[in-house]
């Protein structure tokens, strides 16, 4: 069997193992054999306290010399633009096959990143939907990549946040030593992804944020492996609720 044939067998096996998972895109609902599964994004948000608007809105409004109404509207506008940008960028990168023309600087950054992979990594999957049979949750990964030199995998995820490290609070136990920044939430997110892929026999050697920036460049952030802590948390969740 050639290497290409071997890769095809591995990829087909992974798709087959995850094929029972159903996804309703409009409502963002995952089901497995009729059972609704929580998404990785929902699990990650459960590690964070709800944003205390009543506490922070007056403080931030005073700092920015705005009324609370003005600042709230500003936040809503920024959040919508960020969500739209993130969604559009993810859609472009999911469908990019080398000939599409980027229309934003973040998309240009994404194209540069994809071109940088040549020779070191193989794009095995795009938007891979997966689930954990042991812990019964599901999620969609942007870009699991095969490492050419050893056949292991890394999990890459596109991000377009204005600020990856801004935080108003800390996460809930057992991660209460981490600030509740987007960056730390993403560290948990990709560790949740890793658990799903390891369950089907893949060896994951790294998790990375691919930060697509507004200047047309990208930056790679390596993420810590929290899979051990997450498994312990999920097996003993009653201790933290």
ABEGO torsion letter per residue (X at the ends): XBAAAAAAAAAAAAAAAAAABBBBAAAGBBBBGGBBBBBAAAAAAAABBBBBAAAAAAAAAAAAGBBAAAAAAAAAAAAAAAAAAAAAAAAAAAABAGABBBABAAAAAAAAAAAAABGABBBABBGBBBBBAAAGBBBBBABBBBBAAAGBBBBBBBBABABAABBABBBBOAAAABBBBAAAAAAAAAAAAAAAAAAAGBBBABBBBBBBBAAGBBBBBBBBBAAAAAAAAAAAAAAAX
